[in-house]
Amino acid sequence: MAEDDVYTNDGTVDFHGKPANKTKTGNWKACRFILGNECCERLAYYGMSTNLVNYLELRYNQGNATAANNVTNWSGTCYITPLIGAFLADAYLGRFWTIAGFVVFYILGMTLLTMSASVGALMPHCDKDTCYPTTMQSVVLFISLYMIALGTGGIKPCVSSFGADQFDETDEREKEKKSSFFNWFYFSINVGALIASSVLVWIQMNVGWGWGFGVPTAAMAIAIVFFFLGSRLYRHQKPGGSPLTRIFQVIVVSFKKFNVKVPADKSLLYETADEEGSIEGSRKLEHTEELTFFDKAAVEEIQTDRIKGLANPWRLCTVTQVEELKSIIRLLPVWASGIVFATVYSQMSTMFVLQGNTMDQHMGPHFKIPSASLSIFDTISVLFWAPIYDLMIVPFVRRFTGHERGFTQLQRMGIGLVISIFAMIAAGVLEVIRLDIVERNNYYDLKTIPMSIFWQVPQYFLIGCAEVFTFIGQLEFFYDQAPDAMRSLCSALSLTTVALGNYLSTLLVTIVTKITTRHGKLGWIPDNLNRGHLDYFYWLLAILSLLNFFVYLLIARRYTYKKATGRAH
């Protein structure tokens, strides 16, 4: 058997740092441990976070606004810290050791949170209706929460990329399996979320917070065991040094050579002569004809560009290094187009819940379903569509497009953006019908009107379907299109759209409220939604989503996919 058939060509190594053997490492035999880890870790995260606002209100005596702000501030931090973990993974530690290191903060934070809900000295004292937390108890709580936020920073951006590293993209058979991995990865996330939003929320509200946080802590411990059980099967991408330094070098050198003319023959641009790339763990990238200003950094001007025969990267950069920067710049418009989608996605935890609060929540004569629990239909939708997409849609579409994945990644994300528009339309139509019932029956001052909350199911189901196309497409796209040595950082970048989507939603609500409450009017989103026009807000989001989709089409048509060549070393 030829050496290329035995060892990977993408630069991955085994646990001992030797070239990864295809038959002994990676593939699905390694990924089952990663998927098991992700399912348990997400169960732990959502089991702790889904009902956190109620915990702060009931045990720490916080009002609605204070508790909601504390949760959103913490949640935003959970989506910003991945930039830290991703930088360390790509630059110095590698994905495996970054996950292994940050998981310590995660499990310590979960343990401390469980203790704050079960150990006498750390628990707020409560009488029948009110709790009285001390300053020390509040400090312990927030230390535990932000330790968890730091822990997620090392796991979120690395696990999906680490799983994808188990498939050699220079091998066509393995490359096809990689696309399936992202579908099953997102599926495993939602299995954990489903258990968390149903079973664990019930435990917290009916058994106790100690057990309610203890079970997620145990799930996190199981996640760690799953992860380390696969250690000898994993393939590892070697860290390539600071990506930020390499980017800064290209920018600095390009401006230093501002007046230098780029040769018409691009083969004259500087690149290492051997087959392997100069960046650790990274293959060479072919030259592209976009953003040619930065090609100046690869123009070898005078002999002083080299020191003892070696290029000084602060004077002369390789084509691959220049193309790294170009790849990141090309990703940014696609990344920005995801922010509006994340804004639509964030409505599940805000406006959908407020809308549901005004509707009949009964399931039978004795049981009421909390409006926030309807997000379970989003999870069910993802669990339904993820395998359907992988097992049925891809093979069907492949027959017509000839593309190995059925749709290209950009097409897949675009379909999700379209579906998200229909989700907002469904929510808006429901609100028009609801307000019509209010007006015809003079239900303006009723807390809940006689209209079943389950009419909201279609909008949740559509959001879940859109996730399968757009969020999973993003995971795959940002991994594939990132330079080899910057994949964790690009995965972290894609996660920041969720944080920015939440911030944009907050900004829109603030602006809409300020404008529509002028001259003493109640506005679109008053405390009593029966006297407001929440449907107008949904139409606004639908219009923004439509405009965003048209902009996305322009971006997608102009996008140039990266082309890697040669071997990584």
C-alpha positions as CSV (number, residue, x, y, z in Angstrom):
1,M,0.0,0.0,0.0
2,A,1.4,3.5,-0.9
3,E,2.4,5.8,1.9
4,D,-0.3,8.3,0.8
5,D,-2.9,5.6,1.4
6,V,-1.7,4.9,4.9
7,Y,-1.1,8.4,6.3
8,T,-3.1,11.6,6.2
9,N,-1.9,14.4,3.9
10,D,-3.6,17.3,5.8
11,G,-0.8,17.6,8.4
12,T,-2.6,15.8,11.3
13,V,-0.6,13.7,13.7
14,D,-1.5,11.1,16.3
15,F,-1.3,11.3,20.1
16,H,2.5,10.8,20.0
17,G,3.1,13.5,17.4
18,K,3.7,11.0,14.5
19,P,1.9,11.2,11.1
20,A,-1.7,10.0,11.6
21,N,-2.3,6.5,10.3
22,K,-5.7,6.5,8.5
23,T,-6.5,2.9,9.5
24,K,-5.8,3.4,13.2
25,T,-6.9,7.0,13.9
26,G,-9.7,9.5,13.1
27,N,-12.9,8.8,11.1
28,W,-16.2,7.8,12.9
29,K,-14.4,5.6,15.4
30,A,-12.9,8.7,16.9
31,C,-15.9,10.9,16.3
32,R,-18.2,8.8,18.4
33,F,-16.3,10.0,21.5
34,I,-16.5,13.6,20.4
35,L,-20.2,13.4,19.7
36,G,-20.8,11.7,23.1
37,N,-18.8,14.5,24.8
38,E,-20.8,17.2,22.9
39,C,-24.2,15.7,23.8
40,C,-23.3,15.5,27.5
41,E,-21.6,18.9,27.6
42,R,-24.6,20.6,25.9
43,L,-26.9,18.8,28.3
44,A,-24.9,20.3,31.2
45,Y,-24.8,23.8,29.7
46,Y,-28.5,24.0,28.8
47,G,-29.5,22.2,31.9
48,M,-27.9,24.9,33.9
49,S,-28.7,27.9,31.7
50,T,-32.2,27.3,30.4
51,N,-33.9,28.0,33.8
52,L,-31.2,30.3,35.2
53,V,-33.4,33.4,35.1
54,N,-35.9,31.7,37.4
55,Y,-33.1,30.7,39.8
56,L,-31.9,34.3,40.1
57,E,-35.5,35.5,40.7
58,L,-36.5,32.8,43.2
59,R,-33.3,32.3,45.2
60,Y,-31.5,35.6,44.8
61,N,-34.5,37.9,45.0
62,Q,-33.7,39.6,41.7
63,G,-36.4,41.4,39.7
64,N,-37.3,40.5,36.1
65,A,-35.1,43.2,34.5
66,T,-32.1,42.5,36.7
67,A,-32.3,38.7,36.4
68,A,-32.7,39.0,32.6
69,N,-29.8,41.4,32.2
70,N,-27.6,39.1,34.4
71,V,-28.4,36.1,32.2
72,T,-27.9,37.9,28.9
73,N,-24.6,39.5,30.1
74,W,-23.4,36.0,31.2
75,S,-24.7,34.4,28.0
76,G,-23.0,37.0,25.8
77,T,-19.7,36.3,27.7
78,C,-20.1,32.6,26.8
79,Y,-20.1,33.6,23.1
80,I,-17.2,36.0,23.4
81,T,-14.7,33.9,25.4
82,P,-14.4,31.4,22.5
83,L,-12.1,34.0,20.8
84,I,-9.6,33.4,23.7
85,G,-9.8,29.6,23.5
86,A,-9.6,29.6,19.7
87,F,-6.5,31.8,19.7
88,L,-4.7,29.6,22.1
89,A,-5.7,26.5,20.2
90,D,-4.6,27.7,16.8
91,A,-1.4,29.5,18.0
92,Y,0.1,27.3,20.8
93,L,-1.8,24.5,22.5
94,G,-3.8,22.7,19.7
95,R,-7.5,21.8,20.0
96,F,-7.1,18.7,22.2
97,W,-5.1,20.4,24.9
98,T,-7.1,23.6,24.8
99,I,-10.3,21.6,25.5
100,A,-8.5,19.5,28.1
101,G,-7.3,22.6,29.9
102,F,-10.5,24.7,29.8
103,V,-12.6,21.8,30.9
104,V,-11.0,22.2,34.4
105,F,-12.6,25.6,34.7
106,Y,-15.9,24.3,33.4
107,I,-16.2,21.4,35.9
108,L,-15.0,23.5,38.8
109,G,-17.6,26.2,37.9
110,M,-20.4,23.6,37.7
111,T,-19.4,22.0,41.0
112,L,-19.3,25.4,42.7
113,L,-22.8,26.3,41.2
114,T,-24.2,23.0,42.6
115,M,-22.7,23.7,46.0
116,S,-24.2,27.2,46.0
117,A,-27.6,25.5,45.6
118,S,-27.2,22.7,48.1
119,V,-24.6,23.5,50.8
120,G,-26.1,25.3,53.8
121,A,-23.5,28.1,54.1
122,L,-23.6,28.9,50.4
123,M,-27.4,28.8,50.0
124,P,-29.5,31.9,50.5
125,H,-31.8,31.6,53.5
126,C,-35.5,31.5,52.5
127,D,-38.8,31.8,54.3
128,K,-42.1,30.9,52.7
129,D,-42.0,33.4,49.8
130,T,-38.7,35.3,49.9
131,C,-35.0,34.5,49.9
132,Y,-32.3,36.6,51.5
133,P,-28.9,36.1,49.8
134,T,-25.8,37.5,51.4
135,T,-23.1,39.4,49.5
136,M,-20.8,36.4,49.9
137,Q,-23.3,34.0,48.5
138,S,-24.0,36.2,45.5
139,V,-20.2,36.5,44.8
140,V,-19.8,32.7,44.9
141,L,-22.7,32.3,42.5
142,F,-21.2,34.7,39.9
143,I,-17.7,33.3,40.3
144,S,-19.2,29.9,39.4
145,L,-21.1,31.3,36.4
146,Y,-18.1,33.1,35.0
147,M,-15.8,30.1,35.5
148,I,-18.3,28.2,33.4
149,A,-18.3,31.0,30.8
150,L,-14.5,30.8,30.7
151,G,-14.7,27.0,30.4
152,T,-17.0,27.2,27.4
153,G,-14.5,29.5,25.7
154,G,-12.1,26.7,25.3
155,I,-14.7,24.1,24.3
156,K,-17.2,25.8,22.0
157,P,-14.8,26.8,19.2
158,C,-12.6,23.7,19.4
159,V,-14.9,20.7,19.6
160,S,-16.6,21.0,16.2
161,S,-13.2,21.8,14.5
162,F,-11.5,18.9,16.4
163,G,-14.3,16.5,15.2
164,A,-13.8,17.7,11.6
165,D,-10.0,17.2,11.9
166,Q,-10.7,13.5,12.1
167,F,-11.5,13.4,8.4
168,D,-8.7,14.0,5.9
169,E,-10.1,16.5,3.3
170,T,-7.4,15.5,0.8
171,D,-9.1,12.0,0.7
172,E,-12.4,12.3,-1.2
173,R,-14.0,9.4,0.7
174,E,-13.2,11.0,4.1
175,K,-14.1,14.5,2.8
176,E,-17.7,13.3,2.1
177,K,-18.0,11.9,5.6
178,K,-16.9,15.3,7.1
179,S,-20.1,17.0,5.8
180,S,-22.2,14.3,7.6
181,F,-20.2,14.9,10.8
182,F,-21.4,18.5,11.1
183,N,-25.1,17.3,10.8
184,W,-24.7,14.7,13.5
185,F,-22.7,17.1,15.6
186,Y,-25.6,19.6,15.6
187,F,-28.0,16.6,16.2
188,S,-26.0,15.6,19.3
189,I,-26.2,19.3,20.6
190,N,-30.0,19.2,20.4
191,V,-30.4,15.8,22.0
192,G,-28.7,17.3,25.0
193,A,-30.8,20.5,24.8
194,L,-34.0,18.4,24.5
195,I,-33.3,16.5,27.8
196,A,-32.2,19.8,29.5
197,S,-35.3,21.8,28.5
198,S,-37.7,19.1,29.6
199,V,-36.4,16.7,32.3
200,L,-33.9,19.0,34.0
201,V,-36.2,22.1,34.1
202,W,-38.8,19.8,35.7
203,I,-36.3,18.6,38.3
204,Q,-35.3,22.2,39.2
205,M,-38.9,23.4,39.6
206,N,-40.3,20.3,41.4
207,V,-37.4,18.5,43.1
208,G,-34.9,21.2,44.0
209,W,-32.1,23.3,42.6
210,G,-29.4,21.2,44.2
211,W,-30.5,18.2,42.2
212,G,-31.3,20.4,39.2
213,F,-27.7,21.6,39.0
214,G,-26.1,18.4,40.3
215,V,-27.4,16.3,37.4
216,P,-25.9,18.7,34.8
217,T,-22.6,18.6,36.8
218,A,-22.6,14.8,36.6
219,A,-23.4,15.1,32.8
220,M,-20.3,17.3,32.5
221,A,-18.2,14.8,34.3
222,I,-19.4,12.1,31.9
223,A,-18.6,14.4,29.0
224,I,-15.0,14.6,30.2
225,V,-14.8,10.8,30.5
226,F,-16.1,10.4,26.9
227,F,-13.6,12.9,25.6
228,F,-10.5,11.3,27.1
229,L,-11.6,7.7,26.3
230,G,-10.9,8.5,22.6
231,S,-7.5,10.1,23.2
232,R,-5.4,7.4,21.3
233,L,-7.8,7.5,18.3
234,Y,-7.7,11.2,17.7
235,R,-5.9,13.1,14.9
236,H,-4.4,16.4,15.9
237,Q,-3.8,19.5,13.8
238,K,-0.5,21.0,15.0
239,P,-0.7,24.7,16.2
240,G,0.8,27.1,13.7
241,G,1.9,30.0,15.9
242,S,0.0,33.2,16.4
243,P,-2.4,33.8,13.5
244,L,-2.8,37.5,14.5
245,T,0.9,38.0,14.2
246,R,0.9,36.6,10.6
247,I,-2.1,38.7,9.6
248,F,-0.4,41.9,11.1
249,Q,2.8,41.1,9.2
250,V,1.0,41.0,5.8
251,I,-0.8,44.3,6.6
252,V,2.4,46.0,7.7
253,V,4.6,44.7,4.8
254,S,1.8,45.6,2.3
255,F,1.8,49.2,3.4
256,K,5.6,49.4,3.6
257,K,5.6,48.4,-0.1
258,F,2.7,50.7,-1.0
259,N,4.5,51.9,-4.1
260,V,5.8,48.5,-5.3
261,K,4.2,47.1,-8.4
262,V,2.8,43.6,-8.3
263,P,4.2,41.6,-11.3
264,A,1.7,40.4,-13.9
265,D,3.2,36.9,-13.6
266,K,2.0,35.8,-10.1
267,S,4.5,32.9,-10.1
268,L,7.1,35.5,-9.3
269,L,5.5,36.1,-5.9
270,Y,7.4,34.7,-3.0
271,E,6.6,31.2,-1.7
272,T,8.6,28.4,-0.1
273,A,10.1,26.1,-2.7
274,D,9.3,22.8,-1.1
275,E,6.0,21.0,-1.2
276,E,5.2,21.7,2.4
277,G,3.8,25.0,3.7
278,S,6.0,27.3,5.8
279,I,3.3,27.5,8.6
280,E,3.2,24.6,11.0
281,G,0.2,22.3,10.4
282,S,-0.9,24.2,7.3
283,R,-1.0,23.4,3.6
284,K,0.0,26.0,1.0
285,L,-2.8,28.2,-0.5
286,E,-3.0,29.0,-4.2
287,H,-2.9,32.6,-5.2
288,T,-6.3,34.3,-5.9
289,E,-6.9,37.4,-8.0
290,E,-8.8,39.4,-5.3
291,L,-7.6,41.9,-2.9
292,T,-4.4,42.3,-4.9
293,F,-3.1,45.1,-2.8
294,F,-1.9,42.6,-0.2
295,D,0.0,40.7,-2.9
296,K,2.6,43.5,-2.4
297,A,3.7,41.7,0.8
298,A,4.9,38.8,-1.3
299,V,6.9,40.8,-3.8
300,E,10.6,40.2,-3.3
301,E,12.0,43.7,-3.7
302,I,15.6,43.7,-2.6
303,Q,18.0,41.2,-1.0
304,T,17.4,42.8,2.4
305,D,14.0,41.1,2.4
306,R,16.0,38.0,3.4
307,I,18.3,37.3,6.4
308,K,20.9,34.6,5.8
309,G,18.8,33.2,2.9
310,L,15.6,33.1,4.9
311,A,12.8,35.5,4.4
312,N,12.1,38.0,7.2
313,P,8.3,37.9,7.6
314,W,8.3,41.6,8.6
315,R,9.8,42.4,5.2
316,L,8.5,39.6,2.9
317,C,5.5,37.2,3.3
318,T,4.7,34.0,1.5
319,V,1.7,33.8,-0.9
320,T,0.1,31.4,1.6
321,Q,0.5,33.9,4.4
322,V,-1.1,36.6,2.1
323,E,-3.9,34.2,1.2
324,E,-4.6,33.6,4.9
325,L,-5.5,37.2,5.3
326,K,-7.5,37.3,2.1
327,S,-9.5,34.2,3.3
328,I,-10.4,36.0,6.5
329,I,-11.4,39.2,4.7
330,R,-13.6,37.1,2.3
331,L,-15.3,35.4,5.3
332,L,-16.3,38.6,7.0
333,P,-19.2,39.6,4.7
334,V,-20.6,36.0,5.0
335,W,-20.1,36.3,8.8
336,A,-22.0,39.6,8.9
337,S,-24.9,38.2,7.0
338,G,-25.5,35.7,9.8
339,I,-26.2,38.5,12.4
340,V,-29.7,39.2,11.2
341,F,-30.4,35.4,11.2
342,A,-29.2,35.2,14.8
343,T,-31.5,38.1,15.6
344,V,-34.5,36.1,14.3
345,Y,-33.3,33.1,16.2
346,S,-33.1,35.1,19.5
347,Q,-36.8,35.8,19.3
348,M,-37.5,32.3,20.6
349,S,-36.3,33.4,24.1
350,T,-37.9,36.9,24.0
351,M,-40.9,37.9,21.7
352,F,-42.1,34.3,21.2
353,V,-42.3,33.8,24.9
354,L,-44.1,37.2,25.5
355,Q,-46.6,36.3,22.7
356,G,-47.1,32.8,24.3
357,N,-47.8,34.4,27.7
358,T,-51.0,36.0,26.3
359,M,-52.4,32.6,25.0
360,D,-54.0,29.6,26.7
361,Q,-51.2,27.4,28.0
362,H,-53.4,24.5,29.2
363,M,-52.8,20.9,28.1
364,G,-55.9,19.3,29.5
365,P,-57.8,20.5,32.5
366,H,-54.9,20.3,35.1
367,F,-51.6,20.9,33.3
368,K,-50.1,24.2,32.0
369,I,-47.1,24.3,29.8
370,P,-44.8,27.3,30.4
371,S,-44.6,29.5,27.3
372,A,-40.7,29.2,27.4
373,S,-41.0,25.4,27.1
374,L,-42.4,25.7,23.6
375,S,-38.8,26.0,22.4
376,I,-38.8,22.2,22.7
377,F,-40.5,22.2,19.3
378,D,-37.5,24.0,17.9
379,T,-35.3,21.2,19.3
380,I,-37.6,18.5,17.9
381,S,-37.5,20.2,14.5
382,V,-33.7,20.1,14.5
383,L,-33.7,16.5,15.6
384,F,-36.1,15.7,12.8
385,W,-34.5,17.7,10.0
386,A,-30.8,17.0,10.7
387,P,-30.9,13.3,9.8
388,I,-33.5,13.9,7.1
389,Y,-31.1,16.4,5.4
390,D,-28.1,14.0,5.7
391,L,-29.9,10.8,4.7
392,M,-32.5,11.9,2.2
393,I,-32.1,15.5,1.0
394,V,-28.4,15.3,0.2
395,P,-28.6,12.1,-1.9
396,F,-31.7,13.4,-3.7
397,V,-30.2,16.8,-4.5
398,R,-26.9,15.3,-5.4
399,R,-28.5,13.6,-8.4
400,F,-29.4,17.0,-9.9
401,T,-26.5,19.2,-8.9
402,G,-23.7,16.6,-9.0
403,H,-22.2,18.2,-5.9
404,E,-20.9,15.8,-3.3
405,R,-22.9,17.6,-0.5
406,G,-26.0,18.2,-2.6
407,F,-25.9,21.9,-2.0
408,T,-22.8,24.0,-1.7
409,Q,-22.3,25.5,1.8
410,L,-23.3,28.9,0.6
411,Q,-26.5,27.6,-1.0
412,R,-27.3,25.7,2.2
413,M,-27.0,28.8,4.3
414,G,-29.1,30.8,1.9
415,I,-31.9,28.3,2.1
416,G,-31.9,28.7,5.8
417,L,-32.1,32.5,5.5
418,V,-35.2,32.1,3.3
419,I,-36.9,29.7,5.8
420,S,-36.2,32.2,8.6
421,I,-38.2,34.8,6.7
422,F,-41.2,32.5,6.7
423,A,-40.7,31.9,10.4
424,M,-41.2,35.6,11.0
425,I,-44.2,35.7,8.6
426,A,-45.8,32.8,10.5
427,A,-45.3,34.6,13.8
428,G,-46.7,37.8,12.4
429,V,-49.7,36.1,10.9
430,L,-50.5,34.4,14.2
431,E,-50.2,37.8,16.0
432,V,-52.6,39.4,13.5
433,I,-55.1,36.6,14.1
434,R,-54.6,36.9,17.9
435,L,-55.2,40.6,17.9
436,D,-58.3,40.2,15.7
437,I,-59.8,37.8,18.3
438,V,-58.9,40.4,21.0
439,E,-60.6,43.2,19.0
440,R,-63.8,41.2,18.1
441,N,-64.4,40.0,21.6
442,N,-63.1,43.0,23.6
443,Y,-60.4,40.9,25.3
444,Y,-58.1,43.8,25.7
445,D,-57.7,43.5,29.5
446,L,-57.6,39.6,29.6
447,K,-54.2,38.2,30.8
448,T,-54.7,35.2,28.5
449,I,-57.1,34.9,25.6
450,P,-58.9,31.6,24.7
451,M,-56.5,30.7,21.9
452,S,-54.2,27.7,22.3
453,I,-50.5,28.4,22.7
454,F,-49.8,25.5,20.4
455,W,-50.6,27.7,17.4
456,Q,-47.1,28.9,18.0
457,V,-45.6,25.5,17.0
458,P,-45.2,26.3,13.3
459,Q,-43.0,29.3,13.9
460,Y,-40.8,27.3,16.3
461,F,-40.6,24.4,13.8
462,L,-39.6,26.7,11.0
463,I,-36.8,28.2,13.1
464,G,-35.5,24.7,13.8
465,C,-35.6,23.9,10.1
466,A,-33.7,27.1,9.3
467,E,-31.1,26.2,11.9
468,V,-30.3,22.9,10.2
469,F,-29.6,24.8,7.0
470,T,-27.9,28.0,8.2
471,F,-26.2,27.2,11.5
472,I,-24.9,23.8,10.4
473,G,-23.9,25.3,7.1
474,Q,-22.0,28.0,9.0
475,L,-20.2,25.4,11.1
476,E,-19.1,23.6,8.0
477,F,-18.4,26.7,5.9
478,F,-16.2,28.4,8.5
479,Y,-14.2,25.2,9.1
480,D,-13.7,24.5,5.4
481,Q,-12.9,28.0,4.3
482,A,-10.7,28.9,7.2
483,P,-6.9,28.6,6.6
484,D,-5.7,25.3,8.1
485,A,-3.9,27.0,11.0
486,M,-6.8,29.3,11.9
487,R,-9.8,27.0,12.0
488,S,-10.6,27.3,15.7
489,L,-10.4,31.1,15.5
490,C,-12.9,31.1,12.5
491,S,-15.2,28.8,14.4
492,A,-15.1,31.2,17.3
493,L,-15.8,34.1,14.8
494,S,-19.0,32.3,13.6
495,L,-20.2,31.9,17.2
496,T,-20.0,35.7,17.8
497,T,-22.9,36.1,15.3
498,V,-25.2,34.7,18.1
499,A,-23.9,37.3,20.6
500,L,-24.2,40.2,18.0
501,G,-27.7,38.9,17.0
502,N,-28.9,39.2,20.6
503,Y,-27.4,42.7,20.8
504,L,-29.0,43.7,17.5
505,S,-32.4,42.5,18.8
506,T,-32.0,44.6,22.0
507,L,-31.1,47.6,19.9
508,L,-34.1,47.1,17.6
509,V,-36.5,46.8,20.5
510,T,-35.0,49.9,22.1
511,I,-35.3,52.0,18.9
512,V,-38.8,50.7,18.1
513,T,-40.0,51.4,21.6
514,K,-38.5,54.9,21.6
515,I,-40.0,55.8,18.3
516,T,-43.5,54.2,18.7
517,T,-44.1,55.6,22.2
518,R,-43.8,59.2,21.2
519,H,-46.7,61.6,22.0
520,G,-48.0,59.3,24.8
521,K,-48.7,56.3,22.5
522,L,-48.5,52.8,23.9
523,G,-46.1,51.7,21.1
524,W,-45.7,48.3,19.4
525,I,-44.6,46.3,22.4
526,P,-46.4,47.6,25.6
527,D,-46.7,45.6,28.8
528,N,-50.2,44.7,27.7
529,L,-49.6,43.1,24.2
530,N,-53.3,43.1,23.6
531,R,-53.1,46.9,23.1
532,G,-49.9,46.8,21.1
533,H,-48.7,45.7,17.7
534,L,-46.1,42.9,18.1
535,D,-47.0,41.9,14.6
536,Y,-45.4,45.1,13.3
537,F,-42.1,44.1,15.0
538,Y,-42.3,40.7,13.3
539,W,-42.9,42.3,9.9
540,L,-39.9,44.5,10.5
541,L,-37.7,41.5,11.2
542,A,-39.2,39.7,8.1
543,I,-38.3,42.8,5.9
544,L,-34.8,43.0,7.4
545,S,-34.3,39.3,6.8
546,L,-35.5,39.7,3.2
547,L,-33.1,42.6,2.6
548,N,-30.3,40.6,4.3
549,F,-31.0,37.7,2.0
550,F,-30.6,39.9,-1.1
551,V,-27.3,41.2,0.2
552,Y,-26.3,37.6,1.0
553,L,-27.0,36.6,-2.6
554,L,-24.6,39.3,-3.9
555,I,-21.9,38.2,-1.3
556,A,-22.3,34.5,-2.2
557,R,-22.1,35.2,-6.0
558,R,-18.8,37.1,-5.5
559,Y,-17.3,34.6,-3.1
560,T,-14.1,32.7,-4.1
561,Y,-13.6,29.4,-2.4
562,K,-10.1,28.8,-1.0
563,K,-7.8,26.3,-2.8
564,A,-5.3,24.4,-0.7
565,T,-2.4,22.6,-2.3
566,G,0.6,20.5,-1.3
567,R,1.1,18.9,2.2
568,A,1.1,20.4,5.6
569,H,4.1,19.8,7.8
